[in-house]
Amino acid sequence: MMDFQDTWALLHPAIAVVVVFPLLGIVLNRAVLTRERRLAMKVGEKSKIPPIVGTEHVAIGRYLSMAVVGVTFLGLAYPLFSKFINKNLISEEPFRVLFIIALFVLSINSFIFLFRAKTRIWRGIFATLTGMGLVLLGSQPEVYRRGHEWFISHFYYGILAALLMIFSVATIQDIYQDRRNRWRNVHIIINSFALLLFIGQGITGARDLLEIPLNWQKPYIYQCDSVGKTCPQFK
């Protein structure tokens, strides 16, 4: 039986499965179609792919970025606030708790303003503030980062993917203003790497769900020896 805390913990993976990965598939499809149309037109061929695919790629890409960064904030909020409550840190460390709350508010608002910013300097400022907020929130001791296996860490994959999405939003206008296609090539390279991170997120996320017990099971499960793969016998 799941309690409120277990349900809260499932919001992050549930939104990722229901929202993020379907959007990722649509964005990838539109990206491939957009590139095929551009290459066909470049050599003077008439493409059967409608020109609207480029607009759709940008629009749905923005929704994907919103979903990725949003689900990252949610994934950070659960361990932070659940442990603040369980360990009574609200009364023991009130200033740090208020700092974390203020950091969430500042970072989320910076991400919102990033979509509204028109000039390059303000896009850079809001992108930097959002990225810094994610990194600072993720560096809190309540967040499990799997530092001993950072190369297969769901946390590090997720933070890096979110930072790449922030960068993509901040530079999307530059792509259309750069006639030498340098920003377009950077966009392709970065988001190809982001695709690999999303694949890694799917694998490491499924693994982590197997390792996280229900709230009422934790006192018993955490007595197990993960190295020896043994658990004490309970009556």
Helices and strands as residue ranges (DSSP letters): H 4-15, I 16-20, H 21-42, H 52-86, H 89-92, H 94-116, H 120-138, G 147-152, H 154-177, H 182-211, G 215-217, H 218-221
